């Protein structure tokens, strides 16, 4: 996350939320093509949430990513 490296944690969080939302929509119609990307985006979202101190949100995103990976 380049933005975190320069201190824009809120910008990084917004971008990672948008990516996860986009992959969530794409994976709803084509899970075979996009679930892996959704899991990666959720992992990134968890990292961004952790960076801003939202530990519960980070854990929820990480758990969702793990659930996706275990179901694949």
CHARMM-style PDB file with segment names, atoms N, HN, CA, C and O in Angstrom:
ATOM      1  N   UNK     1       0.830  -1.177   0.000  1.00  0.00      PROA
ATOM      2  CA  UNK     1       0.000   0.000   0.000  1.00  0.00      PROA
ATOM      3  C   UNK     1       0.874   1.239   0.000  1.00  0.00      PROA
ATOM      4  O   UNK     1       1.440   1.617   1.025  1.00  0.00      PROA
ATOM      5  N   UNK     2       0.972   1.836  -1.109  1.00  0.00      PROA
ATOM      6  HN  UNK     2       0.512   1.529  -1.942  1.00  0.00      PROA
ATOM      7  CA  UNK     2       1.828   3.015  -1.248  1.00  0.00      PROA
ATOM      8  C   UNK     2       1.329   4.158  -0.386  1.00  0.00      PROA
ATOM      9  O   UNK     2       2.131   4.868   0.220  1.00  0.00      PROA
ATOM     10  N   UNK     3       0.033   4.348  -0.321  1.00  0.00      PROA
ATOM     11  HN  UNK     3      -0.619   3.772  -0.813  1.00  0.00      PROA
ATOM     12  CA  UNK     3      -0.495   5.476   0.439  1.00  0.00      PROA
ATOM     13  C   UNK     3      -0.137   5.397   1.915  1.00  0.00      PROA
ATOM     14  O   UNK     3       0.155   6.416   2.540  1.00  0.00      PROA
ATOM     15  N   UNK     4      -0.159   4.179   2.481  1.00  0.00      PROA
ATOM     16  HN  UNK     4      -0.396   3.350   1.974  1.00  0.00      PROA
ATOM     17  CA  UNK     4       0.226   4.030   3.884  1.00  0.00      PROA
ATOM     18  C   UNK     4       1.679   4.412   4.087  1.00  0.00      PROA
ATOM     19  O   UNK     4       2.043   4.974   5.120  1.00  0.00      PROA
ATOM     20  N   UNK     5       2.503   4.109   3.106  1.00  0.00      PROA
ATOM     21  HN  UNK     5       2.208   3.653   2.267  1.00  0.00      PROA
ATOM     22  CA  UNK     5       3.923   4.424   3.210  1.00  0.00      PROA
ATOM     23  C   UNK     5       4.147   5.933   3.277  1.00  0.00      PROA
ATOM     24  O   UNK     5       5.142   6.386   3.842  1.00  0.00      PROA
ATOM     25  N   UNK     6       3.233   6.707   2.709  1.00  0.00      PROA
ATOM     26  HN  UNK     6       2.425   6.338   2.251  1.00  0.00      PROA
ATOM     27  CA  UNK     6       3.375   8.155   2.754  1.00  0.00      PROA
ATOM     28  C   UNK     6       2.438   8.786   3.773  1.00  0.00      PROA
ATOM     29  O   UNK     6       2.322  10.010   3.843  1.00  0.00      PROA
ATOM     30  N   UNK     7       1.772   7.955   4.560  1.00  0.00      PROA
ATOM     31  HN  UNK     7       1.866   6.961   4.503  1.00  0.00      PROA
ATOM     32  CA  UNK     7       0.968   8.462   5.661  1.00  0.00      PROA
ATOM     33  C   UNK     7      -0.504   8.670   5.380  1.00  0.00      PROA
ATOM     34  O   UNK     7      -1.214   9.159   6.259  1.00  0.00      PROA
ATOM     35  N   UNK     8      -1.004   8.326   4.198  1.00  0.00      PROA
ATOM     36  HN  UNK     8      -0.428   7.929   3.484  1.00  0.00      PROA
ATOM     37  CA  UNK     8      -2.419   8.526   3.885  1.00  0.00      PROA
ATOM     38  C   UNK     8      -3.205   7.252   4.182  1.00  0.00      PROA
ATOM     39  O   UNK     8      -3.687   6.579   3.271  1.00  0.00      PROA
ATOM     40  N   UNK     9      -3.325   6.938   5.446  1.00  0.00      PROA
ATOM     41  HN  UNK     9      -2.933   7.484   6.186  1.00  0.00      PROA
ATOM     42  CA  UNK     9      -4.019   5.705   5.840  1.00  0.00      PROA
ATOM     43  C   UNK     9      -5.495   5.736   5.477  1.00  0.00      PROA
ATOM     44  O   UNK     9      -6.063   4.721   5.073  1.00  0.00      PROA
ATOM     45  N   UNK    10      -6.116   6.906   5.622  1.00  0.00      PROA
ATOM     46  HN  UNK    10      -5.655   7.730   5.950  1.00  0.00      PROA
ATOM     47  CA  UNK    10      -7.536   6.997   5.270  1.00  0.00      PROA
ATOM     48  C   UNK    10      -7.742   6.777   3.777  1.00  0.00      PROA
ATOM     49  O   UNK    10      -8.706   6.129   3.372  1.00  0.00      PROA
ATOM     50  N   UNK    11      -6.840   7.314   2.957  1.00  0.00      PROA
ATOM     51  HN  UNK    11      -6.057   7.841   3.286  1.00  0.00      PROA
ATOM     52  CA  UNK    11      -6.917   7.105   1.517  1.00  0.00      PROA
ATOM     53  C   UNK    11      -6.712   5.648   1.156  1.00  0.00      PROA
ATOM     54  O   UNK    11      -7.391   5.114   0.279  1.00  0.00      PROA
ATOM     55  N   UNK    12      -5.777   5.008   1.831  1.00  0.00      PROA
ATOM     56  HN  UNK    12      -5.225   5.441   2.544  1.00  0.00      PROA
ATOM     57  CA  UNK    12      -5.529   3.582   1.588  1.00  0.00      PROA
ATOM     58  C   UNK    12      -6.741   2.753   1.984  1.00  0.00      PROA
ATOM     59  O   UNK    12      -7.115   1.817   1.278  1.00  0.00      PROA
ATOM     60  N   UNK    13      -7.348   3.091   3.100  1.00  0.00      PROA
ATOM     61  HN  UNK    13      -7.044   3.851   3.674  1.00  0.00      PROA
ATOM     62  CA  UNK    13      -8.531   2.369   3.556  1.00  0.00      PROA
ATOM     63  C   UNK    13      -9.668   2.515   2.557  1.00  0.00      PROA
ATOM     64  O   UNK    13     -10.347   1.540   2.235  1.00  0.00      PROA
ATOM     65  N   UNK    14      -9.875   3.730   2.067  1.00  0.00      PROA
ATOM     66  HN  UNK    14      -9.323   4.522   2.328  1.00  0.00      PROA
ATOM     67  CA  UNK    14     -10.935   3.959   1.090  1.00  0.00      PROA
ATOM     68  C   UNK    14     -10.691   3.151  -0.184  1.00  0.00      PROA
ATOM     69  O   UNK    14     -11.613   2.532  -0.716  1.00  0.00      PROA
ATOM     70  N   UNK    15      -9.462   3.157  -0.665  1.00  0.00      PROA
ATOM     71  HN  UNK    15      -8.714   3.660  -0.232  1.00  0.00      PROA
ATOM     72  CA  UNK    15      -9.133   2.423  -1.893  1.00  0.00      PROA
ATOM     73  C   UNK    15      -9.302   0.918  -1.704  1.00  0.00      PROA
ATOM     74  O   UNK    15      -9.798   0.236  -2.601  1.00  0.00      PROA
ATOM     75  N   UNK    16      -8.900   0.400  -0.563  1.00  0.00      PROA
ATOM     76  HN  UNK    16      -8.497   0.954   0.166  1.00  0.00      PROA
ATOM     77  CA  UNK    16      -9.024  -1.040  -0.348  1.00  0.00      PROA
ATOM     78  C   UNK    16     -10.479  -1.451  -0.148  1.00  0.00      PROA
ATOM     79  O   UNK    16     -10.872  -2.546  -0.553  1.00  0.00      PROA
ATOM     80  N   UNK    17     -11.277  -0.596   0.466  1.00  0.00      PROA
ATOM     81  HN  UNK    17     -10.958   0.293   0.795  1.00  0.00      PROA
ATOM     82  CA  UNK    17     -12.718  -0.881   0.572  1.00  0.00      PROA
ATOM     83  C   UNK    17     -13.342  -0.937  -0.817  1.00  0.00      PROA
ATOM     84  O   UNK    17     -14.133  -1.834  -1.111  1.00  0.00      PROA
ATOM     85  N   UNK    18     -12.988   0.018  -1.667  1.00  0.00      PROA
ATOM     86  HN  UNK    18     -12.345   0.746  -1.428  1.00  0.00      PROA
ATOM     87  CA  UNK    18     -13.527   0.051  -3.022  1.00  0.00      PROA
ATOM     88  C   UNK    18     -13.125  -1.199  -3.801  1.00  0.00      PROA
ATOM     89  O   UNK    18     -13.941  -1.777  -4.520  1.00  0.00      PROA
ATOM     90  N   UNK    19     -11.876  -1.610  -3.658  1.00  0.00      PROA
ATOM     91  HN  UNK    19     -11.214  -1.140  -3.074  1.00  0.00      PROA
ATOM     92  CA  UNK    19     -11.417  -2.819  -4.353  1.00  0.00      PROA
ATOM     93  C   UNK    19     -12.187  -4.040  -3.868  1.00  0.00      PROA
ATOM     94  O   UNK    19     -12.636  -4.852  -4.677  1.00  0.00      PROA
ATOM     95  N   UNK    20     -12.343  -4.175  -2.560  1.00  0.00      PROA
ATOM     96  HN  UNK    20     -11.978  -3.516  -1.902  1.00  0.00      PROA
ATOM     97  CA  UNK    20     -13.084  -5.319  -2.017  1.00  0.00      PROA
ATOM     98  C   UNK    20     -14.536  -5.290  -2.490  1.00  0.00      PROA
ATOM     99  O   UNK    20     -15.090  -6.330  -2.847  1.00  0.00      PROA
ATOM    100  N   UNK    21     -15.150  -4.121  -2.497  1.00  0.00      PROA
ATOM    101  HN  UNK    21     -14.700  -3.276  -2.207  1.00  0.00      PROA
ATOM    102  CA  UNK    21     -16.533  -4.013  -2.965  1.00  0.00      PROA
ATOM    103  C   UNK    21     -16.647  -4.403  -4.438  1.00  0.00      PROA
ATOM    104  O   UNK    21     -17.589  -5.088  -4.836  1.00  0.00      PROA
ATOM    105  N   UNK    22     -15.686  -3.963  -5.235  1.00  0.00      PROA
ATOM    106  HN  UNK    22     -14.921  -3.406  -4.911  1.00  0.00      PROA
ATOM    107  CA  UNK    22     -15.693  -4.299  -6.664  1.00  0.00      PROA
ATOM    108  C   UNK    22     -15.553  -5.800  -6.870  1.00  0.00      PROA
ATOM    109  O   UNK    22     -16.308  -6.396  -7.639  1.00  0.00      PROA
ATOM    110  N   UNK    23     -14.583  -6.418  -6.182  1.00  0.00      PROA
ATOM    111  HN  UNK    23     -13.970  -5.933  -5.557  1.00  0.00      PROA
ATOM    112  CA  UNK    23     -14.398  -7.866  -6.324  1.00  0.00      PROA
ATOM    113  C   UNK    23     -15.558  -8.645  -5.739  1.00  0.00      PROA
ATOM    114  O   UNK    23     -15.854  -9.745  -6.204  1.00  0.00      PROA
ATOM    115  N   UNK    24     -16.222  -8.103  -4.731  1.00  0.00      PROA
ATOM    116  HN  UNK    24     -15.982  -7.208  -4.353  1.00  0.00      PROA
ATOM    117  CA  UNK    24     -17.398  -8.774  -4.167  1.00  0.00      PROA
ATOM    118  C   UNK    24     -18.500  -8.851  -5.240  1.00  0.00      PROA
ATOM    119  O   UNK    24     -19.140  -9.887  -5.418  1.00  0.00      PROA
ATOM    120  N   UNK    25     -18.702  -7.734  -5.945  1.00  0.00      PROA
ATOM    121  HN  UNK    25     -18.183  -6.892  -5.801  1.00  0.00      PROA
ATOM    122  CA  UNK    25     -19.716  -7.710  -7.007  1.00  0.00      PROA
ATOM    123  C   UNK    25     -19.333  -8.636  -8.159  1.00  0.00      PROA
ATOM    124  O   UNK    25     -20.170  -9.380  -8.671  1.00  0.00      PROA
ATOM    125  N   UNK    26     -18.076  -8.585  -8.558  1.00  0.00      PROA
ATOM    126  HN  UNK    26     -17.397  -7.981  -8.142  1.00  0.00      PROA
ATOM    127  CA  UNK    26     -17.626  -9.436  -9.659  1.00  0.00      PROA
ATOM    128  C   UNK    26     -17.710 -10.910  -9.296  1.00  0.00      PROA
ATOM    129  O   UNK    26     -18.111 -11.730 -10.121  1.00  0.00      PROA
ATOM    130  N   UNK    27     -17.340 -11.248  -8.080  1.00  0.00      PROA
ATOM    131  HN  UNK    27     -17.014 -10.581  -7.410  1.00  0.00      PROA
ATOM    132  CA  UNK    27     -17.355 -12.656  -7.679  1.00  0.00      PROA
ATOM    133  C   UNK    27     -18.777 -13.185  -7.501  1.00  0.00      PROA
ATOM    134  O   UNK    27     -18.993 -14.397  -7.534  1.00  0.00      PROA
ATOM    135  N   UNK    28     -19.735 -12.300  -7.315  1.00  0.00      PROA
ATOM    136  HN  UNK    28     -19.559 -11.316  -7.289  1.00  0.00      PROA
ATOM    137  CA  UNK    28     -21.128 -12.746  -7.205  1.00  0.00      PROA
ATOM    138  C   UNK    28     -21.615 -13.321  -8.531  1.00  0.00      PROA
ATOM    139  O   UNK    28     -22.442 -14.232  -8.551  1.00  0.00      PROA
ATOM    140  N   UNK    29     -21.103 -12.789  -9.633  1.00  0.00      PROA
ATOM    141  HN  UNK    29     -20.431 -12.048  -9.616  1.00  0.00      PROA
ATOM    142  CA  UNK    29     -21.537 -13.268 -10.942  1.00  0.00      PROA
ATOM    143  C   UNK    29     -20.571 -14.286 -11.547  1.00  0.00      PROA
ATOM    144  O   UNK    29     -20.981 -15.148 -12.324  1.00  0.00      PROA
ATOM    145  N   UNK    30     -19.286 -14.187 -11.188  1.00  0.00      PROA
ATOM    146  HN  UNK    30     -18.953 -13.487 -10.556  1.00  0.00      PROA
ATOM    147  CA  UNK    30     -18.282 -15.115 -11.731  1.00  0.00      PROA
ATOM    148  C   UNK    30     -17.310 -15.534 -10.641  1.00  0.00      PROA
ATOM    149  O   UNK    30     -16.148 -15.127 -10.657  1.00  0.00      PROA
ATOM    150  N   UNK    31     -17.769 -16.338  -9.698  1.00  0.00      PROA
ATOM    151  HN  UNK    31     -18.713 -16.669  -9.685  1.00  0.00      PROA
ATOM    152  CA  UNK    31     -16.917 -16.718  -8.571  1.00  0.00      PROA
ATOM    153  C   UNK    31     -15.640 -17.437  -8.997  1.00  0.00      PROA
ATOM    154  O   UNK    31     -14.593 -17.256  -8.375  1.00  0.00      PROA
ATOM    155  N   UNK    32     -15.713 -18.238 -10.035  1.00  0.00      PROA
ATOM    156  HN  UNK    32     -16.564 -18.386 -10.540  1.00  0.00      PROA
ATOM    157  CA  UNK    32     -14.531 -18.957 -10.493  1.00  0.00      PROA
ATOM    158  C   UNK    32     -13.415 -18.011 -10.921  1.00  0.00      PROA
ATOM    159  O   UNK    32     -12.235 -18.339 -10.794  1.00  0.00      PROA
ATOM    160  N   UNK    33     -13.779 -16.860 -11.419  1.00  0.00      PROA
ATOM    161  HN  UNK    33     -14.737 -16.593 -11.522  1.00  0.00      PROA
ATOM    162  CA  UNK    33     -12.788 -15.902 -11.916  1.00  0.00      PROA
ATOM    163  C   UNK    33     -12.343 -14.897 -10.861  1.00  0.00      PROA
ATOM    164  O   UNK    33     -11.227 -14.385 -10.943  1.00  0.00      PROA
ATOM    165  N   UNK    34     -13.193 -14.596  -9.862  1.00  0.00      PROA
ATOM    166  HN  UNK    34     -14.101 -15.011  -9.795  1.00  0.00      PROA
ATOM    167  CA  UNK    34     -12.900 -13.462  -8.995  1.00  0.00      PROA
ATOM    168  C   UNK    34     -12.826 -13.729  -7.496  1.00  0.00      PROA
ATOM    169  O   UNK    34     -12.443 -12.831  -6.746  1.00  0.00      PROA
ATOM    170  N   UNK    35     -13.171 -14.909  -7.036  1.00  0.00      PROA
ATOM    171  HN  UNK    35     -13.482 -15.638  -7.645  1.00  0.00      PROA
ATOM    172  CA  UNK    35     -13.120 -15.157  -5.588  1.00  0.00      PROA
ATOM    173  C   UNK    35     -11.702 -15.035  -5.023  1.00  0.00      PROA
ATOM    174  O   UNK    35     -11.509 -14.527  -3.919  1.00  0.00      PROA
ATOM    175  N   UNK    36     -10.734 -15.495  -5.775  1.00  0.00      PROA
ATOM    176  HN  UNK    36     -10.891 -15.907  -6.673  1.00  0.00      PROA
ATOM    177  CA  UNK    36      -9.346 -15.378  -5.314  1.00  0.00      PROA
ATOM    178  C   UNK    36      -8.946 -13.915  -5.144  1.00  0.00      PROA
ATOM    179  O   UNK    36      -8.284 -13.552  -4.172  1.00  0.00      PROA
ATOM    180  N   UNK    37      -9.353 -13.084  -6.095  1.00  0.00      PROA
ATOM    181  HN  UNK    37      -9.890 -13.379  -6.885  1.00  0.00      PROA
ATOM    182  CA  UNK    37      -9.058 -11.647  -6.008  1.00  0.00      PROA
ATOM    183  C   UNK    37      -9.801 -11.000  -4.839  1.00  0.00      PROA
ATOM    184  O   UNK    37      -9.276 -10.103  -4.180  1.00  0.00      PROA
ATOM    185  N   UNK    38     -11.019 -11.460  -4.591  1.00  0.00      PROA
ATOM    186  HN  UNK    38     -11.445 -12.189  -5.126  1.00  0.00      PROA
ATOM    187  CA  UNK    38     -11.767 -10.950  -3.443  1.00  0.00      PROA
ATOM    188  C   UNK    38     -11.042 -11.284  -2.147  1.00  0.00      PROA
ATOM    189  O   UNK    38     -10.906 -10.429  -1.272  1.00  0.00      PROA
ATOM    190  N   UNK    39     -10.578 -12.517  -2.020  1.00  0.00      PROA
ATOM    191  HN  UNK    39     -10.689 -13.212  -2.731  1.00  0.00      PROA
ATOM    192  CA  UNK    39      -9.852 -12.905  -0.807  1.00  0.00      PROA
ATOM    193  C   UNK    39      -8.614 -12.051  -0.608  1.00  0.00      PROA
ATOM    194  O   UNK    39      -8.333 -11.624   0.512  1.00  0.00      PROA
ATOM    195  N   UNK    40      -7.873 -11.795  -1.672  1.00  0.00      PROA
ATOM    196  HN  UNK    40      -8.101 -12.142  -2.582  1.00  0.00      PROA
ATOM    197  CA  UNK    40      -6.690 -10.945  -1.577  1.00  0.00      PROA
ATOM    198  C   UNK    40      -7.069  -9.517  -1.186  1.00  0.00      PROA
ATOM    199  O   UNK    40      -6.398  -8.898  -0.360  1.00  0.00      PROA
ATOM    200  N   UNK    41      -8.135  -9.002  -1.775  1.00  0.00      PROA
ATOM    201  HN  UNK    41      -8.680  -9.505  -2.446  1.00  0.00      PROA
ATOM    202  CA  UNK    41      -8.590  -7.651  -1.436  1.00  0.00      PROA
ATOM    203  C   UNK    41      -9.041  -7.557   0.015  1.00  0.00      PROA
ATOM    204  O   UNK    41      -8.805  -6.550   0.683  1.00  0.00      PROA
ATOM    205  N   UNK    42      -9.692  -8.615   0.498  1.00  0.00      PROA
ATOM    206  HN  UNK    42      -9.883  -9.432  -0.045  1.00  0.00      PROA
ATOM    207  CA  UNK    42     -10.112  -8.628   1.903  1.00  0.00      PROA
ATOM    208  C   UNK    42      -8.910  -8.675   2.834  1.00  0.00      PROA
ATOM    209  O   UNK    42      -8.922  -8.063   3.902  1.00  0.00      PROA
ATOM    210  N   UNK    43      -7.886  -9.391   2.435  1.00  0.00      PROA
ATOM    211  HN  UNK    43      -7.876  -9.889   1.567  1.00  0.00      PROA
ATOM    212  CA  UNK    43      -6.651  -9.408   3.222  1.00  0.00      PROA
ATOM    213  C   UNK    43      -6.049  -7.998   3.278  1.00  0.00      PROA
ATOM    214  O   UNK    43      -5.639  -7.532   4.341  1.00  0.00      PROA
ATOM    215  N   UNK    44      -6.001  -7.334   2.133  1.00  0.00      PROA
ATOM    216  HN  UNK    44      -6.334  -7.713   1.270  1.00  0.00      PROA
ATOM    217  CA  UNK    44      -5.498  -5.960   2.098  1.00  0.00      PROA
ATOM    218  C   UNK    44      -6.367  -5.026   2.937  1.00  0.00      PROA
ATOM    219  O   UNK    44      -5.860  -4.140   3.626  1.00  0.00      PROA
ATOM    220  N   UNK    45      -7.676  -5.236   2.870  1.00  0.00      PROA
ATOM    221  HN  UNK    45      -8.088  -5.955   2.311  1.00  0.00      PROA
ATOM    222  CA  UNK    45      -8.592  -4.418   3.677  1.00  0.00      PROA
ATOM    223  C   UNK    45      -8.324  -4.640   5.157  1.00  0.00      PROA
ATOM    224  O   UNK    45      -8.305  -3.687   5.935  1.00  0.00      PROA
ATOM    225  N   UNK    46      -8.118  -5.881   5.548  1.00  0.00      PROA
ATOM    226  HN  UNK    46      -8.133  -6.656   4.916  1.00  0.00      PROA
ATOM    227  CA  UNK    46      -7.795  -6.165   6.940  1.00  0.00      PROA
ATOM    228  C   UNK    46      -6.532  -5.444   7.391  1.00  0.00      PROA
ATOM    229  O   UNK    46      -6.478  -4.913   8.500  1.00  0.00      PROA
ATOM    230  N   UNK    47      -5.527  -5.427   6.539  1.00  0.00      PROA
ATOM    231  HN  UNK    47      -5.571  -5.858   5.638  1.00  0.00      PROA
ATOM    232  CA  UNK    47      -4.296  -4.705   6.873  1.00  0.00      PROA
ATOM    233  C   UNK    47      -4.548  -3.214   7.024  1.00  0.00      PROA
ATOM    234  O   UNK    47      -4.033  -2.582   7.946  1.00  0.00      PROA
ATOM    235  N   UNK    48      -5.341  -2.651   6.114  1.00  0.00      PROA
ATOM    236  HN  UNK    48      -5.759  -3.164   5.364  1.00  0.00      PROA
ATOM    237  CA  UNK    48      -5.633  -1.214   6.181  1.00  0.00      PROA
ATOM    238  C   UNK    48      -6.449  -0.881   7.428  1.00  0.00      PROA
ATOM    239  O   UNK    48      -6.208   0.136   8.077  1.00  0.00      PROA
ATOM    240  N   UNK    49      -7.408  -1.734   7.759  1.00  0.00      PROA
ATOM    241  HN  UNK    49      -7.604  -2.560   7.232  1.00  0.00      PROA
ATOM    242  CA  UNK    49      -8.208  -1.509   8.969  1.00  0.00      PROA
ATOM    243  C   UNK    49      -7.338  -1.601  10.218  1.00  0.00      PROA
ATOM    244  O   UNK    49      -7.512  -0.826  11.158  1.00  0.00      PROA
ATOM    245  N   UNK    50      -6.424  -2.526  10.227  1.00  0.00      PROA
ATOM    246  HN  UNK    50      -6.282  -3.155   9.463  1.00  0.00      PROA
ATOM    247  CA  UNK    50      -5.502  -2.643  11.349  1.00  0.00      PROA
ATOM    248  C   UNK    50      -4.643  -1.391  11.479  1.00  0.00      PROA
ATOM    249  O   UNK    50      -4.386  -0.916  12.586  1.00  0.00      PROA
ATOM    250  N   UNK    51      -4.202  -0.861  10.339  1.00  0.00      PROA
ATOM    251  HN  UNK    51      -4.411  -1.247   9.440  1.00  0.00      PROA
ATOM    252  CA  UNK    51      -3.371   0.346  10.343  1.00  0.00      PROA
ATOM    253  C   UNK    51      -4.070   1.548  10.972  1.00  0.00      PROA
ATOM    254  O   UNK    51      -3.426   2.410  11.570  1.00  0.00      PROA
ATOM    255  N   UNK    52      -5.416   1.598  10.829  1.00  0.00      PROA
ATOM    256  HN  UNK    52      -5.939   0.898  10.342  1.00  0.00      PROA
ATOM    257  CA  UNK    52      -6.151   2.718  11.418  1.00  0.00      PROA
ATOM    258  C   UNK    52      -6.727   2.377  12.791  1.00  0.00      PROA
ATOM    259  O   UNK    52      -7.477   3.162  13.372  1.00  0.00      PROA
ATOM    260  N   UNK    53      -6.366   1.187  13.308  1.00  0.00      PROA
ATOM    261  HN  UNK    53      -5.758   0.549  12.836  1.00  0.00      PROA
ATOM    262  CA  UNK    53      -6.761   0.823  14.663  1.00  0.00      PROA
ATOM    263  C   UNK    53      -8.076   0.085  14.794  1.00  0.00      PROA
ATOM    264  O   UNK    53      -8.549  -0.137  15.908  1.00  0.00      PROA
ATOM    265  N   UNK    54      -8.678  -0.299  13.678  1.00  0.00      PROA
ATOM    266  HN  UNK    54      -8.294  -0.119  12.772  1.00  0.00      PROA
ATOM    267  CA  UNK    54      -9.948  -1.028  13.727  1.00  0.00      PROA
ATOM    268  C   UNK    54      -9.653  -2.519  13.754  1.00  0.00      PROA
ATOM    269  O   UNK    54      -9.755  -3.199  12.733  1.00  0.00      PROA
ATOM    270  N   UNK    55      -9.291  -3.019  14.916  1.00  0.00      PROA
ATOM    271  HN  UNK    55      -9.208  -2.466  15.745  1.00  0.00      PROA
ATOM    272  CA  UNK    55      -8.907  -4.423  15.053  1.00  0.00      PROA
ATOM    273  C   UNK    55     -10.072  -5.380  14.791  1.00  0.00      PROA
ATOM    274  O   UNK    55      -9.884  -6.438  14.191  1.00  0.00      PROA
ATOM    275  N   UNK    56     -11.259  -5.014  15.234  1.00  0.00      PROA
ATOM    276  HN  UNK    56     -11.412  -4.154  15.722  1.00  0.00      PROA
ATOM    277  CA  UNK    56     -12.423  -5.878  15.008  1.00  0.00      PROA
ATOM    278  C   UNK    56     -12.745  -5.959  13.518  1.00  0.00      PROA
ATOM    279  O   UNK    56     -13.039  -7.039  13.004  1.00  0.00      PROA
ATOM    280  N   UNK    57     -12.692  -4.837  12.832  1.00  0.00      PROA
ATOM    281  HN  UNK    57     -12.454  -3.960  13.250  1.00  0.00      PROA
ATOM    282  CA  UNK    57     -12.923  -4.832  11.393  1.00  0.00      PROA
ATOM    283  C   UNK    57     -11.858  -5.608  10.649  1.00  0.00      PROA
ATOM    284  O   UNK    57     -12.152  -6.309   9.681  1.00  0.00      PROA
ATOM    285  N   UNK    58     -10.614  -5.483  11.100  1.00  0.00      PROA
ATOM    286  HN  UNK    58     -10.375  -4.913  11.887  1.00  0.00      PROA
ATOM    287  CA  UNK    58      -9.507  -6.208  10.476  1.00  0.00      PROA
ATOM    288  C   UNK    58      -9.703  -7.710  10.633  1.00  0.00      PROA
ATOM    289  O   UNK    58      -9.481  -8.472   9.693  1.00  0.00      PROA
ATOM    290  N   UNK    59     -10.115  -8.128  11.808  1.00  0.00      PROA
ATOM    291  HN  UNK    59     -10.296  -7.509  12.573  1.00  0.00      PROA
ATOM    292  CA  UNK    59     -10.345  -9.545  12.062  1.00  0.00      PROA
ATOM    293  C   UNK    59     -11.491 -10.072  11.206  1.00  0.00      PROA
ATOM    294  O   UNK    59     -11.403 -11.176  10.669  1.00  0.00      PROA
ATOM    295  N   UNK    60     -12.555  -9.302  11.075  1.00  0.00      PROA
ATOM    296  HN  UNK    60     -12.627  -8.405  11.511  1.00  0.00      PROA
ATOM    297  CA  UNK    60     -13.699  -9.729  10.261  1.00  0.00      PROA
ATOM    298  C   UNK    60     -13.290  -9.892   8.798  1.00  0.00      PROA
ATOM    299  O   UNK    60     -13.678 -10.864   8.150  1.00  0.00      PROA
ATOM    300  N   UNK    61     -12.512  -8.952   8.278  1.00  0.00      PROA
ATOM    301  HN  UNK    61     -12.196  -8.163   8.804  1.00  0.00      PROA
ATOM    302  CA  UNK    61     -12.054  -9.048   6.888  1.00  0.00      PROA
ATOM    303  C   UNK    61     -11.145 -10.255   6.707  1.00  0.00      PROA
ATOM    304  O   UNK    61     -11.253 -10.971   5.711  1.00  0.00      PROA
ATOM    305  N   UNK    62     -10.254 -10.483   7.661  1.00  0.00      PROA
ATOM    306  HN  UNK    62     -10.166  -9.902   8.469  1.00  0.00      PROA
ATOM    307  CA  UNK    62      -9.345 -11.624   7.586  1.00  0.00      PROA
ATOM    308  C   UNK    62     -10.117 -12.942   7.644  1.00  0.00      PROA
ATOM    309  O   UNK    62      -9.809 -13.876   6.904  1.00  0.00      PROA
ATOM    310  N   UNK    63     -11.108 -13.017   8.512  1.00  0.00      PROA
ATOM    311  HN  UNK    63     -11.358 -12.258   9.114  1.00  0.00      PROA
ATOM    312  CA  UNK    63     -11.912 -14.240   8.612  1.00  0.00      PROA
ATOM    313  C   UNK    63     -12.669 -14.520   7.318  1.00  0.00      PROA
ATOM    314  O   UNK    63     -12.772 -15.665   6.877  1.00  0.00      PROA
ATOM    315  N   UNK    64     -13.192 -13.460   6.721  1.00  0.00      PROA
ATOM    316  HN  UNK    64     -13.108 -12.530   7.079  1.00  0.00      PROA
ATOM    317  CA  UNK    64     -13.900 -13.634   5.446  1.00  0.00      PROA
ATOM    318  C   UNK    64     -12.943 -14.133   4.362  1.00  0.00      PROA
ATOM    319  O   UNK    64     -13.295 -15.011   3.574  1.00  0.00      PROA
ATOM    320  N   UNK    65     -11.745 -13.575   4.327  1.00  0.00      PROA
ATOM    321  HN  UNK    65     -11.459 -12.862   4.968  1.00  0.00      PROA
ATOM    322  CA  UNK    65     -10.742 -14.028   3.361  1.00  0.00      PROA
ATOM    323  C   UNK    65     -10.399 -15.500   3.571  1.00  0.00      PROA
ATOM    324  O   UNK    65     -10.287 -16.256   2.605  1.00  0.00      PROA
ATOM    325  N   UNK    66     -10.234 -15.905   4.816  1.00  0.00      PROA
ATOM    326  HN  UNK    66     -10.325 -15.290   5.600  1.00  0.00      PROA
ATOM    327  CA  UNK    66      -9.923 -17.299   5.122  1.00  0.00      PROA
ATOM    328  C   UNK    66     -11.088 -18.205   4.715  1.00  0.00      PROA
ATOM    329  O   UNK    66     -10.874 -19.278   4.150  1.00  0.00      PROA
ATOM    330  N   UNK    67     -12.298 -17.781   4.998  1.00  0.00      PROA
ATOM    331  HN  UNK    67     -12.472 -16.909   5.457  1.00  0.00      PROA
ATOM    332  CA  UNK    67     -13.468 -18.578   4.620  1.00  0.00      PROA
ATOM    333  C   UNK    67     -13.511 -18.802   3.115  1.00  0.00      PROA
ATOM    334  O   UNK    67     -13.821 -19.900   2.653  1.00  0.00      PROA
ATOM    335  N   UNK    68     -13.200 -17.760   2.355  1.00  0.00      PROA
ATOM    336  HN  UNK    68     -12.949 -16.868   2.730  1.00  0.00      PROA
ATOM    337  CA  UNK    68     -13.178 -17.890   0.903  1.00  0.00      PROA
ATOM    338  C   UNK    68     -12.113 -18.884   0.468  1.00  0.00      PROA
ATOM    339  O   UNK    68     -12.369 -19.759  -0.360  1.00  0.00      PROA
ATOM    340  N   UNK    69     -10.933 -18.746   1.023  1.00  0.00      PROA
ATOM    341  HN  UNK    69     -10.725 -18.036   1.696  1.00  0.00      PROA
ATOM    342  CA  UNK    69      -9.824 -19.636   0.660  1.00  0.00      PROA
ATOM    343  C   UNK    69     -10.109 -21.085   1.052  1.00  0.00      PROA
ATOM    344  O   UNK    69      -9.760 -22.004   0.311  1.00  0.00      PROA
ATOM    345  N   UNK    70     -10.724 -21.293   2.178  1.00  0.00      PROA
ATOM    346  HN  UNK    70     -11.008 -20.547   2.780  1.00  0.00      PROA
ATOM    347  CA  UNK    70     -11.032 -22.659   2.609  1.00  0.00      PROA
ATOM    348  C   UNK    70     -12.117 -23.288   1.750  1.00  0.00      PROA
ATOM    349  O   UNK    70     -12.157 -24.507   1.585  1.00  0.00      PROA
ATOM    350  N   UNK    71     -12.990 -22.462   1.207  1.00  0.00      PROA
ATOM    351  HN  UNK    71     -12.958 -21.471   1.340  1.00  0.00      PROA
ATOM    352  CA  UNK    71     -14.062 -22.964   0.355  1.00  0.00      PROA
ATOM    353  C   UNK    71     -13.624 -23.233  -1.067  1.00  0.00      PROA
ATOM    354  O   UNK    71     -14.329 -23.899  -1.825  1.00  0.00      PROA
ATOM    355  N   UNK    72     -12.457 -22.714  -1.433  1.00  0.00      PROA
ATOM    356  HN  UNK    72     -11.885 -22.172  -0.817  1.00  0.00      PROA
ATOM    357  CA  UNK    72     -11.982 -22.888  -2.825  1.00  0.00      PROA
ATOM    358  C   UNK    72     -11.467 -24.278  -3.059  1.00  0.00      PROA
ATOM    359  OT1 UNK    72     -11.032 -24.598  -4.165  1.00  0.00      PROA
TER     360      UNK     72
END
